[in-house]
């Protein structure tokens, strides 16, 4: 396909969003149908692009020398773009139903759809400058979504989000400058672009710069100690927390780290260095920390947010193994975690929407009234724990085998951290399930009068996700082969 | 055997699971009788399928692939046959016992649903042909049996259920650490008698494999109630309804034993373990468990808890036999698997029958119970004698082999310390089991009572189980021939 389509998929969502926000719509249904249509068309276009990949790069603006804003679709971008464009239409559908109880809907949907375009732009970036620009733009586009309710809590949360993200981007900026200075090119090439002649004596400096860049992009991927914005940002409406704070935004952080690790600094340069040990230690700590906090947390959405923190670090753990198999593990967890977490978040959202209950201890006996939601929630909980037969097991297995294969002793401890985290996941997820299905004695069913499962707009996305969770759990061979090709530079 | 008939292997696994899921989904039956007919038929049909499978020759079936290197593969070998036969027998008997017992309980449909699901999962565990398949069913065994523990939904049951869950998953994840390594290091993960690793390879990675073995022993040991991870067992087993405690204590703990046999004797190979520090540590732990379990049972006033402590002690007899890595000890261990399963189920069913009829839970309340319920108490007594190890009961034969095996082995100190502790524990067993018989049959002169009605649905399973205990004790060769075919290829 023509490379111009790469620009098209980035532009359609903001334009459609603008039309929704600005045009004088008579009825809610009309703009809903329009927006859903636009999003679906865009996703179809993205998937067409993925299967008929344009070979050339699309340069939009050429600043000077190496610096340009350009789009290109490569293996890693394929995975992220495919993931995002698959989830977005479903999340939009879900959001229509969820947002009926909220105000300023059309503004919300403008920014929501705008984010779609920006995220795709990150996935399609050809070089580090482009990625950096859109990365900053992602922060700005999502701040209004966090702030949406305009409550004091929301304003504080979005301020924190803004400070953290911009601060992180500053670190990333340093990394970008060094790549531009010491690299052959600013493009992303598997294996890295550093010019060893230019680097010369400065190996240690550059490894330290990698560490800074990791932390910088790590802010969005919520690595410890820069994670506190994520649970707080849970005040946003659930479609935002589910799609942006479990998939699009946070995975952009992870995606950026994958890019700089495998495609800019290069794994050969980093493997075995102190920078690798340092980032691995941070990641391992975050894995355990996130889960422990999730066990402690009683607010349902915040609990899931802490779980996201831990699971994002699974992806980063794969990334910092710095082997091709590590990349496979990271990619598979990126995709599978997206499915599982969006599924559990949507369930949480459905519970909030139907019952306005937000704390775990308020969920006693609800499963009887909302059997579909809790059935789906249970599957996603089991998948997150890594029960074999569901997709979470596959990605954890890939991560663990990569860790074993890497032969790095620290990574053996990493497997330990994965398993501790799996146990903690069992605790914080299944205690919800047990509570909902087996309320303790003295529970009065009358208190749940009138509560039902939500309507089809909420259920359809959930059912699709749950089918995929099980489907990839029992049959993931094609996807994992694709990841292996990407990691081997074949795709 | 023809290739196309192999799918029969899946039928006894899937059929009860489907029937169980149907029950859980349906929630209510209009008439209790219909439910009982349904469950009874399902149990018997599954039994028939198992019998068809056991009668046939060796079957192998690769169901599907999780990823390329992880096939879900079933195989019917001698060890699997033995366990499957045991599971089926006990499950059908305890199932019929439930028909009477569960009359007084609420939410019967759900109970039977999960009872059937667990049945199918256990058969899957027995038929597993490789490591990953076994792990899959191992996890599902925990999950499917959890509702049996939670059944009464009292605070106590909920806490016990969560404890069960966390200990089990803790164990499963410890084992998973080892499993990851076994999958990556070995050429195959199919169970092969005698192990799949070359001794040279094992010697090269000795430290790593010792750590793995230790983790596997600890991990699967949790399910088998090995010290120091036994605390869940005495909390979880007694709170379940009578027949469920029976199968939990008699059969499900054996899941841990089966898993240990599979990884140690069918993957790593017993040759590797013998003479190492890990073996010594394991033996010490089992001996501590044997002694401690008996002591704790001795001072426990509640009958069902006393039986649960007894399980802790008795299952470690089996583990001791496995740890010795000697042929007749191994045979003794397998024989004790059979003996203990039948005996413990019988004892728990007796306790259940007593609670059902009289509501008495504590041992001191059981004065004169032999006058009220003679058949039950006779069965209790025979099973008790079996557990103590008095000829002519099955317990005697198994303990004989265990003791002989330990004496034959050339492990310093433990070759005589082991049998000694077995004997001390047997004494304690007599001390905690027989008072019920004595007080029950000889309540004293002034005691008057009338005989309770003992429904045949309760007495028949008890009589069959007690008779089997005697039968195996008198004709041990019937079981031993099967066991010898297993031990012949393993050691």
Interface residues (C-beta under 8 A of the other chain):
Chain A: X382 X385 X387 X388 X389 X393 X394 X397 X398 X400 X401 X404 X405 X415 X416 X419 X420 X422 X423 X426 X427 X430 X431 X434 X437 X438 X439 X440 X441 X473 X474 X475 X476 X477 X480 X481
Chain B: X64 X65 X66 X67 X68 X70 X72 X132 X135 X136 X139 X140 X143 X146 X147 X150 X153 X154 X155 X158 X161 X162 X165 X166 X169 X170 X173 X174 X176 X177 X180 X181 X183 X184 X185
